[in-house]
Amino acid sequence: MSRRPGRTCTPRPAAAVAALAACVLLGACAALGGTSGSTSGSTSGSTSGATNGGASAAAAIVKGRLQHDLGDVPEGHRITWPATPEVPRYFYGGALTGEPNFRRDEPARGALQRLGRWIAGLDDAPEAPLVLQRPAAVVGDDRGRLYVSDAGRQAVFVFDAAAGELQLWDGAANGLRFVSPSGLAVQVDEGAPHGGAGGLRSGAPGAPGANGTGGAIGTRGAVGSHSASGARGASGAGGVPGARLFVADAELRAVFVLDAQGRPLGRLGEGLLQRPTGVARDAASGRLFVADTAAHDIKVFDAAGHHVRTLGRRGESAGEFNFPTHLALRDGRLYVTDTLNNRVQVLDVDPALEHASTTLGRPLRSFGRRGLFVGNLVRPKGVAVDGEGNVYIVESFYDSVLVFSAEGEFLLPITGSGALSSSPGGEHKAASTGPPRGASTSTSTGTSSSASSSASSGASSGPSAGAFYLPAGLWIDGHNRVHVADMFNGRIVLLHFLGGG
């Protein structure tokens, strides 16, 4: 019988015989006092491997069919942006919070089975579900996996729709756990089949077209595994392409590399990075770009993990930064959230410029400006680009996602922090009070109501489906589906882009 990961079958001391009978009633039981046969480790355990030959370094594994939760959206309705009567461009596709999204097809337990579980001590204290706490960033790969860094849980959640698994990876290196994981980037396996479940495609955060693999990793001072003496040596990959996940940990001051099973391979930037946050990877060249927030610059590492260049310095001019955080890479352009300069800068990092140090990182344009109007940036965070060239920027202070054209024209906000009211100059000012709006729920009959009113009539007690609370990271897959790390609501929100200008 399959059980929750880490659940132990512990008999009551005065009822050993009854416990044995209970095990018979249950149909199967692990050794008394031992762990269940599905995994080793618990939701709070270390990175010990699963029992299937140590193939996974997951601290916890949950199985089931992955489904997005539509929350308080009434049946037959959907939340769209912009609000009616405007032509809808986006609709709400649900949210991921963790274990509650994995449905188990288990038959109802009979009375004898329930009695057996009670005698065996399995129903005394139900385990808390494995859920997101403070998701910071999100990225997907070509196998349909979705990776979410969680600063509150100090781990990376892996939503694997194809395998029907939720995994928790908390090991940054051998004997070292993540402290403050933030930015994520993926390297796909060349031998892997593309277009996995869910249609997700790999790349740096926000870069659905940045697919591919890099060269060898693992040289002294770069990415590699620790030898017995503590020196860094070859990672064991031997330059063979394979799936990799790059995780920036702001507190550990390094970018850590994990394989497709979550096993640590090494790190880069140790002793160089001051506070790494955002990461983006160029599949064509294998270069990794790291936003070093405390150093106010972008550090560039080659495919072997060597630091080869630093872009920018502290300042307010074009190409200068003031606490850069999130990154996205698409078509040779690096999008940098220049947070305290209240803008997103676009740099030219085309691989053809790799040996032209005077032009690599040349600023091309910027999006947004400081202000109090919708479309202005107060606390920008995540950034991403869709297949039509539209640029998405998380405006965390006003709990919204802002959409710009490729030329920098502000198009619309998704949700927002308050009702929108007209103001002089043709802009819209965010009201300081009121529930989040800007979305509408529509039915097949054409009637509509606000997201807030649908929330009041729904049965869900969780956060409203059409609102964010201090969102952070952002990623767009190859089908232009927008994934938002809704940090303080503890979820990943899915938005479907309907297309159109």
VENSULWO-V978394 format. One record per residue. N is the residue number from 1. RES is the residue in three letters. OMEGA is omega in whole degrees, -180 to 180 (NA if undefined). D_LAST is the distance of its C-alpha to the last C-alpha in Angstrom with 2 decimals. Layout:
BEGIN
n:N res:RES omega:OMEGA d_last:D_LAST
n:N res:RES omega:OMEGA d_last:D_LAST
END
This chain:
BEGIN
n:1 res:MET omega:180 d_last:52.69
n:2 res:SER omega:-180 d_last:49.49
n:3 res:ARG omega:177 d_last:49.30
n:4 res:ARG omega:-180 d_last:47.02
n:5 res:PRO omega:175 d_last:47.09
n:6 res:GLY omega:-180 d_last:49.94
n:7 res:ARG omega:180 d_last:51.65
n:8 res:THR omega:178 d_last:55.39
n:9 res:CYS omega:-173 d_last:57.98
n:10 res:THR omega:-178 d_last:60.59
n:11 res:PRO omega:174 d_last:63.60
n:12 res:ARG omega:-174 d_last:65.52
n:13 res:PRO omega:-175 d_last:68.67
n:14 res:ALA omega:-176 d_last:71.06
n:15 res:ALA omega:-177 d_last:69.52
n:16 res:ALA omega:180 d_last:69.33
n:17 res:VAL omega:179 d_last:70.77
n:18 res:ALA omega:179 d_last:68.41
n:19 res:ALA omega:177 d_last:65.51
n:20 res:LEU omega:177 d_last:66.58
n:21 res:ALA omega:179 d_last:66.72
n:22 res:ALA omega:179 d_last:63.26
n:23 res:CYS omega:177 d_last:61.97
n:24 res:VAL omega:179 d_last:63.49
n:25 res:LEU omega:-179 d_last:61.84
n:26 res:LEU omega:179 d_last:58.49
n:27 res:GLY omega:180 d_last:58.95
n:28 res:ALA omega:179 d_last:58.48
n:29 res:CYS omega:174 d_last:58.89
n:30 res:ALA omega:178 d_last:58.78
n:31 res:ALA omega:-177 d_last:61.98
n:32 res:LEU omega:-180 d_last:63.06
n:33 res:GLY omega:-179 d_last:61.58
n:34 res:GLY omega:-180 d_last:59.21
n:35 res:THR omega:178 d_last:55.47
n:36 res:SER omega:-173 d_last:53.59
n:37 res:GLY omega:-174 d_last:53.08
n:38 res:SER omega:-179 d_last:49.28
n:39 res:THR omega:167 d_last:48.74
n:40 res:SER omega:-175 d_last:50.65
n:41 res:GLY omega:180 d_last:49.62
n:42 res:SER omega:-179 d_last:48.13
n:43 res:THR omega:176 d_last:45.09
n:44 res:SER omega:-175 d_last:46.84
n:45 res:GLY omega:179 d_last:48.58
n:46 res:SER omega:-174 d_last:48.37
n:47 res:THR omega:175 d_last:46.81
n:48 res:SER omega:-175 d_last:49.54
n:49 res:GLY omega:176 d_last:48.47
n:50 res:ALA omega:-175 d_last:48.23
n:51 res:THR omega:-179 d_last:51.24
n:52 res:ASN omega:176 d_last:49.80
n:53 res:GLY omega:180 d_last:51.49
n:54 res:GLY omega:-176 d_last:49.65
n:55 res:ALA omega:-177 d_last:46.47
n:56 res:SER omega:176 d_last:44.28
n:57 res:ALA omega:-177 d_last:44.58
n:58 res:ALA omega:174 d_last:42.86
n:59 res:ALA omega:178 d_last:44.62
n:60 res:ALA omega:177 d_last:43.50
n:61 res:ILE omega:175 d_last:42.06
n:62 res:VAL omega:-178 d_last:40.82
n:63 res:LYS omega:178 d_last:40.37
n:64 res:GLY omega:177 d_last:38.53
n:65 res:ARG omega:-176 d_last:35.43
n:66 res:LEU omega:177 d_last:32.27
n:67 res:GLN omega:174 d_last:30.21
n:68 res:HIS omega:-178 d_last:27.48
n:69 res:ASP omega:179 d_last:28.73
n:70 res:LEU omega:172 d_last:26.70
n:71 res:GLY omega:-172 d_last:29.10
n:72 res:ASP omega:179 d_last:29.22
n:73 res:VAL omega:-178 d_last:26.48
n:74 res:PRO omega:179 d_last:28.51
n:75 res:GLU omega:-179 d_last:28.89
n:76 res:GLY omega:179 d_last:26.57
n:77 res:HIS omega:168 d_last:24.00
n:78 res:ARG omega:-180 d_last:20.96
n:79 res:ILE omega:-178 d_last:19.30
n:80 res:THR omega:173 d_last:15.60
n:81 res:TRP omega:-9 d_last:13.24
n:82 res:PRO omega:-178 d_last:12.50
n:83 res:ALA omega:176 d_last:15.76
n:84 res:THR omega:14 d_last:16.42
n:85 res:PRO omega:178 d_last:16.14
n:86 res:GLU omega:179 d_last:12.43
n:87 res:VAL omega:-179 d_last:10.25
n:88 res:PRO omega:176 d_last:10.88
n:89 res:ARG omega:-177 d_last:8.59
n:90 res:TYR omega:170 d_last:11.84
n:91 res:PHE omega:-176 d_last:15.45
n:92 res:TYR omega:-177 d_last:18.72
n:93 res:GLY omega:179 d_last:20.55
n:94 res:GLY omega:-176 d_last:23.85
n:95 res:ALA omega:173 d_last:25.86
n:96 res:LEU omega:177 d_last:28.50
n:97 res:THR omega:-179 d_last:31.62
n:98 res:GLY omega:-175 d_last:34.17
n:99 res:GLU omega:179 d_last:37.11
n:100 res:PRO omega:179 d_last:36.14
n:101 res:ASN omega:-178 d_last:33.24
n:102 res:PHE omega:-177 d_last:35.84
n:103 res:ARG omega:180 d_last:37.49
n:104 res:ARG omega:177 d_last:41.02
n:105 res:ASP omega:-179 d_last:42.56
n:106 res:GLU omega:177 d_last:46.01
n:107 res:PRO omega:178 d_last:48.64
n:108 res:ALA omega:-179 d_last:50.10
n:109 res:ARG omega:176 d_last:53.19
n:110 res:GLY omega:-177 d_last:56.53
n:111 res:ALA omega:-179 d_last:59.16
n:112 res:LEU omega:180 d_last:61.18
n:113 res:GLN omega:177 d_last:58.19
n:114 res:ARG omega:177 d_last:57.20
n:115 res:LEU omega:180 d_last:60.84
n:116 res:GLY omega:179 d_last:60.91
n:117 res:ARG omega:180 d_last:57.85
n:118 res:TRP omega:-180 d_last:59.46
n:119 res:ILE omega:-177 d_last:62.76
n:120 res:ALA omega:177 d_last:61.09
n:121 res:GLY omega:-178 d_last:59.30
n:122 res:LEU omega:-176 d_last:55.76
n:123 res:ASP omega:-179 d_last:54.70
n:124 res:ASP omega:-173 d_last:56.25
n:125 res:ALA omega:-180 d_last:53.33
n:126 res:PRO omega:180 d_last:49.88
n:127 res:GLU omega:174 d_last:47.77
n:128 res:ALA omega:-179 d_last:44.74
n:129 res:PRO omega:179 d_last:41.57
n:130 res:LEU omega:-175 d_last:39.85
n:131 res:VAL omega:175 d_last:36.69
n:132 res:LEU omega:177 d_last:34.35
n:133 res:GLN omega:180 d_last:35.59
n:134 res:ARG omega:-179 d_last:33.44
n:135 res:PRO omega:-175 d_last:30.69
n:136 res:ALA omega:-177 d_last:29.57
n:137 res:ALA omega:-178 d_last:27.42
n:138 res:VAL omega:176 d_last:26.07
n:139 res:VAL omega:179 d_last:25.56
n:140 res:GLY omega:178 d_last:25.93
n:141 res:ASP omega:-175 d_last:27.66
n:142 res:ASP omega:178 d_last:27.78
n:143 res:ARG omega:-179 d_last:30.40
n:144 res:GLY omega:177 d_last:28.26
n:145 res:ARG omega:175 d_last:29.88
n:146 res:LEU omega:-179 d_last:28.22
n:147 res:TYR omega:-179 d_last:30.10
n:148 res:VAL omega:174 d_last:30.19
n:149 res:SER omega:-177 d_last:32.34
n:150 res:ASP omega:-178 d_last:34.15
n:151 res:ALA omega:179 d_last:35.98
n:152 res:GLY omega:-179 d_last:37.89
n:153 res:ARG omega:-179 d_last:39.13
n:154 res:GLN omega:-176 d_last:39.64
n:155 res:ALA omega:175 d_last:38.37
n:156 res:VAL omega:174 d_last:35.53
n:157 res:PHE omega:178 d_last:34.51
n:158 res:VAL omega:177 d_last:33.68
n:159 res:PHE omega:-176 d_last:31.92
n:160 res:ASP omega:-176 d_last:32.87
n:161 res:ALA omega:-177 d_last:31.54
n:162 res:ALA omega:-179 d_last:33.29
n:163 res:ALA omega:-177 d_last:36.63
n:164 res:GLY omega:-176 d_last:36.30
n:165 res:GLU omega:166 d_last:37.27
n:166 res:LEU omega:179 d_last:36.55
n:167 res:GLN omega:177 d_last:38.32
n:168 res:LEU omega:178 d_last:39.18
n:169 res:TRP omega:-179 d_last:39.83
n:170 res:ASP omega:-178 d_last:41.69
n:171 res:GLY omega:177 d_last:43.65
n:172 res:ALA omega:179 d_last:42.58
n:173 res:ALA omega:179 d_last:45.72
n:174 res:ASN omega:180 d_last:49.17
n:175 res:GLY omega:-178 d_last:50.66
n:176 res:LEU omega:179 d_last:47.69
n:177 res:ARG omega:176 d_last:45.03
n:178 res:PHE omega:177 d_last:41.65
n:179 res:VAL omega:-180 d_last:41.83
n:180 res:SER omega:180 d_last:38.35
n:181 res:PRO omega:-178 d_last:35.87
n:182 res:SER omega:-174 d_last:32.44
n:183 res:GLY omega:-179 d_last:30.10
n:184 res:LEU omega:171 d_last:29.83
n:185 res:ALA omega:-178 d_last:29.13
n:186 res:VAL omega:170 d_last:30.10
n:187 res:GLN omega:-175 d_last:31.82
n:188 res:VAL omega:178 d_last:31.80
n:189 res:ASP omega:-179 d_last:34.90
n:190 res:GLU omega:-178 d_last:34.94
n:191 res:GLY omega:-176 d_last:37.17
n:192 res:ALA omega:174 d_last:34.98
n:193 res:PRO omega:-178 d_last:33.10
n:194 res:HIS omega:178 d_last:29.34
n:195 res:GLY omega:-179 d_last:26.80
n:196 res:GLY omega:-178 d_last:28.96
n:197 res:ALA omega:180 d_last:28.61
n:198 res:GLY omega:176 d_last:25.30
n:199 res:GLY omega:-179 d_last:23.65
n:200 res:LEU omega:177 d_last:23.57
n:201 res:ARG omega:-172 d_last:23.67
n:202 res:SER omega:177 d_last:25.58
n:203 res:GLY omega:174 d_last:24.96
n:204 res:ALA omega:-179 d_last:25.15
n:205 res:PRO omega:178 d_last:23.41
n:206 res:GLY omega:-177 d_last:19.68
n:207 res:ALA omega:-177 d_last:20.14
n:208 res:PRO omega:-179 d_last:19.76
n:209 res:GLY omega:-176 d_last:20.61
n:210 res:ALA omega:-178 d_last:23.72
n:211 res:ASN omega:174 d_last:26.20
n:212 res:GLY omega:-179 d_last:29.82
n:213 res:THR omega:179 d_last:33.21
n:214 res:GLY omega:179 d_last:35.22
n:215 res:GLY omega:-178 d_last:38.79
n:216 res:ALA omega:171 d_last:41.89
n:217 res:ILE omega:178 d_last:41.96
n:218 res:GLY omega:172 d_last:45.16
n:219 res:THR omega:-176 d_last:47.16
n:220 res:ARG omega:180 d_last:49.37
n:221 res:GLY omega:179 d_last:47.51
n:222 res:ALA omega:180 d_last:44.21
n:223 res:VAL omega:179 d_last:43.15
n:224 res:GLY omega:178 d_last:46.16
n:225 res:SER omega:180 d_last:48.48
n:226 res:HIS omega:173 d_last:51.53
n:227 res:SER omega:-179 d_last:54.91
n:228 res:ALA omega:-179 d_last:58.08
n:229 res:SER omega:179 d_last:58.72
n:230 res:GLY omega:179 d_last:55.30
n:231 res:ALA omega:180 d_last:54.16
n:232 res:ARG omega:177 d_last:50.85
n:233 res:GLY omega:178 d_last:51.19
n:234 res:ALA omega:-176 d_last:49.18
n:235 res:SER omega:-176 d_last:46.75
n:236 res:GLY omega:178 d_last:48.15
n:237 res:ALA omega:177 d_last:44.97
n:238 res:GLY omega:-180 d_last:46.75
n:239 res:GLY omega:179 d_last:43.51
n:240 res:VAL omega:-179 d_last:42.60
n:241 res:PRO omega:179 d_last:38.86
n:242 res:GLY omega:-179 d_last:38.14
n:243 res:ALA omega:179 d_last:35.65
n:244 res:ARG omega:171 d_last:35.64
n:245 res:LEU omega:178 d_last:34.15
n:246 res:PHE omega:-176 d_last:34.20
n:247 res:VAL omega:175 d_last:34.72
n:248 res:ALA omega:176 d_last:35.04
n:249 res:ASP omega:-173 d_last:37.66
n:250 res:ALA omega:-178 d_last:37.73
n:251 res:GLU omega:179 d_last:41.30
n:252 res:LEU omega:173 d_last:42.78
n:253 res:ARG omega:179 d_last:41.31
n:254 res:ALA omega:171 d_last:40.37
n:255 res:VAL omega:-176 d_last:37.82
n:256 res:PHE omega:-177 d_last:39.31
n:257 res:VAL omega:178 d_last:38.83
n:258 res:LEU omega:176 d_last:39.20
n:259 res:ASP omega:-173 d_last:39.51
n:260 res:ALA omega:176 d_last:37.93
n:261 res:GLN omega:180 d_last:40.59
n:262 res:GLY omega:-179 d_last:40.18
n:263 res:ARG omega:-179 d_last:43.34
n:264 res:PRO omega:177 d_last:43.52
n:265 res:LEU omega:-178 d_last:43.71
n:266 res:GLY omega:-178 d_last:43.97
n:267 res:ARG omega:174 d_last:42.26
n:268 res:LEU omega:178 d_last:41.20
n:269 res:GLY omega:-179 d_last:41.29
n:270 res:GLU omega:-178 d_last:44.33
n:271 res:GLY omega:180 d_last:46.20
n:272 res:LEU omega:-178 d_last:43.36
n:273 res:LEU omega:179 d_last:40.41
n:274 res:GLN omega:176 d_last:40.90
n:275 res:ARG omega:-179 d_last:38.12
n:276 res:PRO omega:179 d_last:35.52
n:277 res:THR omega:-179 d_last:32.38
n:278 res:GLY omega:174 d_last:29.21
n:279 res:VAL omega:175 d_last:29.50
n:280 res:ALA omega:-176 d_last:27.34
n:281 res:ARG omega:176 d_last:28.71
n:282 res:ASP omega:-176 d_last:28.10
n:283 res:ALA omega:-176 d_last:29.03
n:284 res:ALA omega:-177 d_last:29.84
n:285 res:SER omega:-176 d_last:32.48
n:286 res:GLY omega:-179 d_last:33.32
n:287 res:ARG omega:177 d_last:32.96
n:288 res:LEU omega:178 d_last:32.36
n:289 res:PHE omega:-177 d_last:30.89
n:290 res:VAL omega:174 d_last:32.26
n:291 res:ALA omega:179 d_last:31.39
n:292 res:ASP omega:-169 d_last:34.88
n:293 res:THR omega:-177 d_last:34.24
n:294 res:ALA omega:179 d_last:37.81
n:295 res:ALA omega:178 d_last:38.21
n:296 res:HIS omega:179 d_last:34.99
n:297 res:ASP omega:177 d_last:34.05
n:298 res:ILE omega:180 d_last:32.48
n:299 res:LYS omega:-175 d_last:35.11
n:300 res:VAL omega:178 d_last:34.65
n:301 res:PHE omega:179 d_last:36.74
n:302 res:ASP omega:-176 d_last:37.34
n:303 res:ALA omega:178 d_last:37.51
n:304 res:ALA omega:179 d_last:41.12
n:305 res:GLY omega:179 d_last:40.29
n:306 res:HIS omega:173 d_last:41.78
n:307 res:HIS omega:-175 d_last:40.39
n:308 res:VAL omega:-176 d_last:39.64
n:309 res:ARG omega:174 d_last:37.70
n:310 res:THR omega:-179 d_last:36.55
n:311 res:LEU omega:174 d_last:33.49
n:312 res:GLY omega:177 d_last:33.56
n:313 res:ARG omega:-178 d_last:35.94
n:314 res:ARG omega:179 d_last:36.05
n:315 res:GLY omega:-178 d_last:34.75
n:316 res:GLU omega:-180 d_last:31.95
n:317 res:SER omega:177 d_last:31.32
n:318 res:ALA omega:-179 d_last:28.60
n:319 res:GLY omega:176 d_last:29.54
n:320 res:GLU omega:-172 d_last:31.68
n:321 res:PHE omega:174 d_last:31.16
n:322 res:ASN omega:-176 d_last:32.40
n:323 res:PHE omega:174 d_last:32.48
n:324 res:PRO omega:-176 d_last:29.65
n:325 res:THR omega:-172 d_last:28.78
n:326 res:HIS omega:-179 d_last:25.84
n:327 res:LEU omega:170 d_last:24.63
n:328 res:ALA omega:-177 d_last:21.96
n:329 res:LEU omega:177 d_last:22.24
n:330 res:ARG omega:175 d_last:19.91
n:331 res:ASP omega:176 d_last:20.54
n:332 res:GLY omega:179 d_last:23.46
n:333 res:ARG omega:180 d_last:21.86
n:334 res:LEU omega:179 d_last:23.30
n:335 res:TYR omega:-175 d_last:21.43
n:336 res:VAL omega:174 d_last:24.16
n:337 res:THR omega:-180 d_last:24.09
n:338 res:ASP omega:-161 d_last:26.62
n:339 res:THR omega:-175 d_last:27.44
n:340 res:LEU omega:165 d_last:30.07
n:341 res:ASN omega:174 d_last:28.51
n:342 res:ASN omega:-179 d_last:25.49
n:343 res:ARG omega:169 d_last:22.91
n:344 res:VAL omega:179 d_last:21.41
n:345 res:GLN omega:178 d_last:22.71
n:346 res:VAL omega:-178 d_last:21.57
n:347 res:LEU omega:177 d_last:24.62
n:348 res:ASP omega:-180 d_last:25.26
n:349 res:VAL omega:179 d_last:27.27
n:350 res:ASP omega:-179 d_last:27.03
n:351 res:PRO omega:179 d_last:30.08
n:352 res:ALA omega:-179 d_last:31.34
n:353 res:LEU omega:-173 d_last:32.11
n:354 res:GLU omega:-177 d_last:34.27
n:355 res:HIS omega:178 d_last:37.49
n:356 res:ALA omega:-173 d_last:36.28
n:357 res:SER omega:-178 d_last:36.89
n:358 res:THR omega:-177 d_last:36.23
n:359 res:THR omega:179 d_last:32.55
n:360 res:LEU omega:-179 d_last:31.49
n:361 res:GLY omega:180 d_last:29.42
n:362 res:ARG omega:180 d_last:28.61
n:363 res:PRO omega:-179 d_last:26.06
n:364 res:LEU omega:179 d_last:22.89
n:365 res:ARG omega:175 d_last:20.90
n:366 res:SER omega:179 d_last:20.55
n:367 res:PHE omega:173 d_last:18.09
n:368 res:GLY omega:176 d_last:19.22
n:369 res:ARG omega:-180 d_last:22.52
n:370 res:ARG omega:179 d_last:25.33
n:371 res:GLY omega:-176 d_last:25.22
n:372 res:LEU omega:-178 d_last:25.37
n:373 res:PHE omega:175 d_last:22.02
n:374 res:VAL omega:-174 d_last:19.02
n:375 res:GLY omega:173 d_last:17.06
n:376 res:ASN omega:-177 d_last:20.48
n:377 res:LEU omega:177 d_last:22.24
n:378 res:VAL omega:178 d_last:25.68
n:379 res:ARG omega:-179 d_last:26.26
n:380 res:PRO omega:178 d_last:23.47
n:381 res:LYS omega:-174 d_last:24.18
n:382 res:GLY omega:178 d_last:22.16
n:383 res:VAL omega:180 d_last:19.40
n:384 res:ALA omega:-179 d_last:17.31
n:385 res:VAL omega:180 d_last:14.62
n:386 res:ASP omega:-176 d_last:12.60
n:387 res:GLY omega:178 d_last:12.51
n:388 res:GLU omega:178 d_last:9.20
n:389 res:GLY omega:178 d_last:10.81
n:390 res:ASN omega:-178 d_last:9.43
n:391 res:VAL omega:-178 d_last:12.70
n:392 res:TYR omega:-180 d_last:14.23
n:393 res:ILE omega:174 d_last:17.39
n:394 res:VAL omega:171 d_last:19.96
n:395 res:GLU omega:-170 d_last:21.43
n:396 res:SER omega:-176 d_last:24.69
n:397 res:PHE omega:180 d_last:26.54
n:398 res:TYR omega:172 d_last:24.17
n:399 res:ASP omega:-176 d_last:23.58
n:400 res:SER omega:171 d_last:19.81
n:401 res:VAL omega:-178 d_last:16.97
n:402 res:LEU omega:-178 d_last:14.70
n:403 res:VAL omega:179 d_last:11.22
n:404 res:PHE omega:172 d_last:10.68
n:405 res:SER omega:179 d_last:8.71
n:406 res:ALA omega:-180 d_last:11.18
n:407 res:GLU omega:177 d_last:12.66
n:408 res:GLY omega:178 d_last:13.48
n:409 res:GLU omega:179 d_last:11.48
n:410 res:PHE omega:-176 d_last:11.73
n:411 res:LEU omega:-180 d_last:8.77
n:412 res:LEU omega:171 d_last:10.92
n:413 res:PRO omega:172 d_last:14.17
n:414 res:ILE omega:-167 d_last:15.17
n:415 res:THR omega:-174 d_last:18.61
n:416 res:GLY omega:-178 d_last:20.53
n:417 res:SER omega:178 d_last:24.14
n:418 res:GLY omega:180 d_last:25.00
n:419 res:ALA omega:179 d_last:23.90
n:420 res:LEU omega:178 d_last:21.49
n:421 res:SER omega:-178 d_last:23.21
n:422 res:SER omega:177 d_last:22.57
n:423 res:SER omega:-178 d_last:24.27
n:424 res:PRO omega:176 d_last:25.15
n:425 res:GLY omega:177 d_last:22.90
n:426 res:GLY omega:178 d_last:19.69
n:427 res:GLU omega:177 d_last:19.12
n:428 res:HIS omega:-177 d_last:19.73
n:429 res:LYS omega:179 d_last:22.81
n:430 res:ALA omega:178 d_last:23.58
n:431 res:ALA omega:-176 d_last:26.71
n:432 res:SER omega:180 d_last:29.56
n:433 res:THR omega:176 d_last:30.59
n:434 res:GLY omega:-179 d_last:29.36
n:435 res:PRO omega:177 d_last:27.76
n:436 res:PRO omega:178 d_last:24.29
n:437 res:ARG omega:-176 d_last:21.70
n:438 res:GLY omega:176 d_last:18.02
n:439 res:ALA omega:176 d_last:18.06
n:440 res:SER omega:174 d_last:19.41
n:441 res:THR omega:-177 d_last:21.38
n:442 res:SER omega:178 d_last:20.85
n:443 res:THR omega:180 d_last:23.26
n:444 res:SER omega:179 d_last:23.42
n:445 res:THR omega:176 d_last:25.11
n:446 res:GLY omega:177 d_last:22.28
n:447 res:THR omega:-177 d_last:24.23
n:448 res:SER omega:174 d_last:22.94
n:449 res:SER omega:-177 d_last:24.55
n:450 res:SER omega:179 d_last:23.80
n:451 res:ALA omega:-178 d_last:23.91
n:452 res:SER omega:179 d_last:27.04
n:453 res:SER omega:177 d_last:28.81
n:454 res:SER omega:178 d_last:28.16
n:455 res:ALA omega:-177 d_last:29.61
n:456 res:SER omega:-180 d_last:32.70
n:457 res:SER omega:-178 d_last:33.35
n:458 res:GLY omega:-178 d_last:32.73
n:459 res:ALA omega:-175 d_last:35.51
n:460 res:SER omega:177 d_last:34.02
n:461 res:SER omega:180 d_last:35.64
n:462 res:GLY omega:-180 d_last:33.21
n:463 res:PRO omega:180 d_last:30.21
n:464 res:SER omega:-177 d_last:27.60
n:465 res:ALA omega:-174 d_last:24.87
n:466 res:GLY omega:-177 d_last:22.12
n:467 res:ALA omega:176 d_last:23.48
n:468 res:PHE omega:175 d_last:24.23
n:469 res:TYR omega:-177 d_last:27.48
n:470 res:LEU omega:177 d_last:27.50
n:471 res:PRO omega:-175 d_last:24.97
n:472 res:ALA omega:-174 d_last:25.57
n:473 res:GLY omega:-174 d_last:24.24
n:474 res:LEU omega:176 d_last:20.93
n:475 res:TRP omega:-180 d_last:20.26
n:476 res:ILE omega:-178 d_last:17.61
n:477 res:ASP omega:-175 d_last:19.09
n:478 res:GLY omega:177 d_last:18.48
n:479 res:HIS omega:179 d_last:16.65
n:480 res:ASN omega:172 d_last:14.03
n:481 res:ARG omega:-173 d_last:16.23
n:482 res:VAL omega:178 d_last:16.58
n:483 res:HIS omega:-176 d_last:20.27
n:484 res:VAL omega:174 d_last:21.42
n:485 res:ALA omega:-178 d_last:25.10
n:486 res:ASP omega:-162 d_last:25.88
n:487 res:MET omega:-172 d_last:29.12
n:488 res:PHE omega:167 d_last:31.24
n:489 res:ASN omega:176 d_last:30.27
n:490 res:GLY omega:-177 d_last:31.48
n:491 res:ARG omega:171 d_last:28.69
n:492 res:ILE omega:-178 d_last:25.69
n:493 res:VAL omega:179 d_last:22.71
n:494 res:LEU omega:177 d_last:20.38
n:495 res:LEU omega:178 d_last:16.75
n:496 res:HIS omega:177 d_last:14.83
n:497 res:PHE omega:-178 d_last:11.13
n:498 res:LEU omega:179 d_last:10.01
n:499 res:GLY omega:178 d_last:6.95
n:500 res:GLY omega:-179 d_last:3.76
n:501 res:GLY omega:NA d_last:0.00
END
